[in-house]
Amino acid sequence: MSAYSLIEYGAMVLDEGRTRPYVEALRQSVSPGCVVADLGAGPGIFSLLACQFGAARVYAIEPDESILVARECAAANGYADRMTCIQAMSTEVELPERVDVIVSDLRGALPMYGHHFKSIADARTRFLKPGGRIIPARDTIRCAPVDAEDAYKKLEEPWKRNHFGLDLSAGNRYTMKSWNHNRFESDHMLAPPADWVSIDYATVTDSDLDGEVEWTIARDGTLHGLCIWFDADLCDGIGYRNSPDLTELVYGRCFIPLAQPVAVIAGDRIHARLRANMVHDDYVYRWDTRVSDASGNVKAEHRQSTLGSGPRSPDTLRKRADTHVPKLREQGQVDRFVLESMARALSLREISEGLVERFPKRFSDWRRALDVVAELSVKYSD
């Protein structure tokens, strides 16, 4: 399944604030005869532009089916002989040659999106020629304290106040531990933006980020949380900004709330430590905030983490314990049967017929079983 729909890819193409700088960076970086790798190519816009600017060969790499659109577009634009479309994770790909340019936009609202950093580091090591160029060159993650009553209400109000006379407050302790998208403008900011961390794609290897930020409040208001975004440096002075004082780009901006709003006045100080740590296949975010007056007296202090952003049942926790001895449910037995049958080099029909024989109450005929077998085939087989 694709991380983005074609409608969302289309929105990216139309976002001039994001796409135009990439066009200029490719125009500057791609010389006639060079070789380009496009990571997370989607429907192939950057790959096609690289061909348009004279690349001899372009490797468009994308794990989902949107790469089929890229292949059709390559043929429609006369680039089929120069543009190779590869449906796979870039970390699983072996290219026949080194490339002069790596281009990617593997981000979401922030650069910490899946295994973005790992993919860039791997491609840099295995694909890029010495002296080759990576687009983007650098992302700087920036943040600002915000007076954002509407954004805060979206998280708080459904659980603290409702029209039905119900006590839903149990949900509020989870929503205040979440990072989410929201709209912000310059008048929401209580202090000028500050840099949290900068990611240099020529050297990045670690998925984890950790940094501290401080502000002096510029005007009276209510501190509801922090707005976070990234600004991109693509190459040689070409880039874009996504600050709240500009038109929002397709990525959006993040909001991390405080556990409780804090009334602040000009001269108050905010100190925040922000951390993003990859755990399994997703990020856990932590934010520790301290608000002090001009004399250093602490007005509020909070420690929050997305580890608590959703309920976990005791049964779920029990099954994740290292002492747990699992027993396969029927679905697990079905999956095991299918995978073991695949290892014996049986056809999907033969495996489906075997499922009917082994689990007759679950599958009435082999065609019904085929849906299950086909899904596992797509996931695990070559």
Disulfide bonds with the S-S distance in Angstrom:
none
